[in-house]
Amino acid sequence: MTHNNMKATLFLLLVLWTGKTGAELITGIPYADFEDNAPVSLGGERLQPETRIEVNGVEAHGGMQSARLHYRFRQNIGPLQYVELRIPQPMTGAVRAINFWMRGDASQQLLRMRVVDADGEVHQYTWGTIDWHGWRQIKFDVSARADEHWGGSGDGIMTSPFRSIAILVDSAIRPFQSSLAIDDITYDAEGAYTDFVYVSCKSSVPGNAFYGRRPSFEITVNNPLVTAMPETPFRVVVERGDGTSITALQRNLSLAAGAGETFTVAPELTDFGLYRVIVGFGLRGQTQAFSWLPEVTSHKPDPDSPFGVSMHFGHGSRGPIEKNLQLASDMGIRWLRDDAHWSGTEQTKGVYKVS
């Protein structure tokens, strides 16, 4: 590969969402439905051995799973005794309300919510007592000043975006032992539709290394909202590293509630080199590196070739072995050095097994 056909020019494929900039109140934004094993944790004061969180399909309001909070409060063990379900996931936009479904146990315990805002300040709201059985939707208005606040800036002013939330059950009645179920947490926020729509961009080529083939990416846009997304221009811009535009594409997308659209982008490039693909907007964007290089002319092993690779137990701590080997072959790697555990190689003295 010569210097002439390997100009180390950096290109930028920038997928931009442009459109409505005015903020409006959008309701029912999905936050946690416990279907995808997103991280949750247990918190509280003076937790008992019986207190735990489990995510399973025993009871669910929507979908197949919910979070079940098993708790026990004891008598005479201190003034503070509560449990909380913590969800360390940010919320986009200027949040105005947080909603969830709870299967109540009529325990008369206090139901609260804690929000950690962008400044790290904790805001605590009290909803009332859990005085019902069965599923019921709960709404916390977080646009008003919290009942209590501490930490962070300490000014009591809610600052978006939120870092995390916790649903808290406080011990108004002791002793008591029971369980609750929580599901389908959503929130209402002010923002543009594009703040909440998911965009992804990926290729089927290992390592995004396109050898002798035209780069191609699959772009998926999903609307998780309960309201339709109005028609909005979607632009694809290909630029050189100096900002010079090579090509610009635009299409108008409108998505029904819960719907998505997938399409392919295959930029026409004139020089081999390294590239970067940036997809999305706001906190939901992603960046991937990719390259466009000439096709390798030979895949035959050559111990004298300067192009080799050390795999380190087959995978180099990254990715499946099969894809790594395919990528090495596409790159023109002519020899391979690897490691093996000796205990599995010579199980019988003098007999070497490599597989």
Secondary structure, DSSP 8 states (H G I E B T S, - for coil): --STT-----EEEEEEE----S-EEEEEEEEE-SSS----EEEEES--TT-EEEEESSS-SSSS-EEEEEEEE-SSS-S--EEEEEE---B-SEEEEEEEEEEEE----EEEEEEE-TTS-EEEEEEEE---EEEEEEEEE-SS--SEEESTT-S----SSB-EEEEEEE-SSSSEEEEEEEEEEEEEEEE-GGGT-EEEEE-SSGGGEEESS---EEEEEE--SSS-EEEEEEEEEEEETTS-EEEEEEEEEEE-TT-EEEEEE----SS-EEEEEEE-SGGG-EEEEEEEE---S-----TT-S-EEE-TTTTTTSS-HHHHHHHHHHTT--EEE----HHHH-SBTTB----
